[in-house]
């Protein structure tokens, strides 16, 4: 999103759409942090408890085939 010139409101909308736990203050703080410190490309699953295992298993199934993803489960 940052490569496409996203602004603070765009990032807040994205966090809200992904149902990231938090309120408007939290979203605003996270958006400011993201804008001031561009995070590196990575893989992270943030999901509700019932979906956590499915999402985590997806990251593990990448089997170190993506640069920067280390599979410590095996």
C-alpha positions as CSV (number, residue, x, y, z in Angstrom):
1,X,0.0,0.0,0.0
2,X,2.8,2.4,0.8
3,X,4.3,1.8,-2.7
4,X,0.9,3.0,-4.0
5,X,1.0,6.3,-1.9
6,X,-1.4,5.1,0.7
7,X,-2.2,7.7,3.4
8,X,-3.1,7.4,7.0
9,X,-6.8,7.0,6.3
10,X,-6.1,4.2,3.7
11,X,-4.1,2.3,6.2
12,X,-6.7,2.7,9.0
13,X,-9.4,1.4,6.5
14,X,-7.2,-1.6,5.7
15,X,-6.7,-2.5,9.4
16,X,-10.4,-2.1,10.0
17,X,-11.3,-4.3,7.0
18,X,-9.0,-7.0,8.3
19,X,-10.8,-6.9,11.7
20,X,-7.5,-6.2,13.5
21,X,-8.5,-5.9,17.2
22,X,-8.4,-2.3,18.4
23,X,-10.3,0.9,18.4
24,X,-9.9,4.1,16.3
25,X,-7.0,5.3,18.5
26,X,-5.1,2.1,18.1
27,X,-5.7,2.1,14.4
28,X,-4.4,5.7,14.2
29,X,-1.3,4.9,16.2
30,X,-0.6,1.8,14.1
31,X,-1.1,3.8,10.8
32,X,1.3,6.5,12.0
33,X,3.9,3.9,12.9
34,X,3.5,2.1,9.6
35,X,3.9,5.4,7.7
36,X,7.0,6.5,9.7
37,X,8.7,3.1,9.7
38,X,8.0,1.2,6.6
39,X,7.8,-2.5,7.5
40,X,9.7,-5.0,5.4
41,X,7.7,-7.4,3.2
42,X,6.8,-10.4,5.3
43,X,4.1,-13.0,6.1
44,X,2.0,-12.6,9.2
45,X,-1.3,-14.0,10.1
46,X,-3.6,-12.0,12.4
47,X,-6.9,-13.8,12.7
48,X,-9.6,-14.7,15.1
49,X,-8.9,-17.6,17.4
50,X,-11.0,-20.1,15.4
51,X,-9.0,-19.3,12.3
52,X,-5.6,-19.1,13.8
53,X,-4.5,-22.7,13.2
54,X,-5.6,-22.6,9.6
55,X,-3.7,-19.4,8.9
56,X,-0.6,-20.6,10.8
57,X,-0.5,-23.9,8.9
58,X,-0.6,-21.9,5.7
59,X,2.5,-20.0,6.6
60,X,4.2,-23.2,7.7
61,X,3.3,-24.9,4.4
62,X,5.4,-22.4,2.5
63,X,8.3,-24.7,3.5
64,X,11.0,-22.1,3.3
65,X,10.2,-21.5,-0.4
66,X,9.7,-17.8,0.1
67,X,12.8,-15.6,0.7
68,X,12.8,-14.4,4.3
69,X,10.3,-17.1,5.6
70,X,12.0,-19.5,8.0
71,X,10.1,-22.6,9.0
72,X,11.2,-23.6,12.5
73,X,8.4,-26.1,12.9
74,X,10.2,-28.9,11.2
